[in-house]
């Protein structure tokens, strides 16, 4: 039986599903900001999500690179990878914490504890983005989460990080802007 990864329970594991239109509609960024095309894993017991990010020459910032095959080979921008930590954390919050932007929840990065760029990621093969919550504290209208991130391309680790985010419930849950 194929089940949705949305609203996963503590013992649930869901694998390899296209991005659900409801998740995309709820995201505070459109498809050109979410940049993910498939949820690979949602594991509530491990507090872990994994998703796929296609890489092309036309990615934001990547398309603006003045590439040189030796001095500056085209690659997925480090700034874009930091942005993608927010996108995969959004997937975690949506799938495992049950937080919905449409219900008034909004999240922001609070602190980058560490960010390590281990290798260049050339356009071509997709990146696999992994986000694991290492700490979650819930209040009535807030959720604090600390995450570890691992981004790989094929078998190569290209980014790893440790970051904190704060999710807050706004008082006036308006529908997302178009």
Secondary structure, DSSP 8 states (H G I E B T S, - for coil): ----STT--TT-EEEEEE--HHHHHHSSS-HHHH---EEEEEETTTTEEEEEEEE-TTSTTGGG---BTTTB-----HHHHHHHHHHHHHHHHHHTS---GGGTEEEEEEEEEEEEE-S---SEEEEEEEEEEEEEEE-SSEEEEEEEEEEEETTEEEEEEEEEEEEEE-SS------
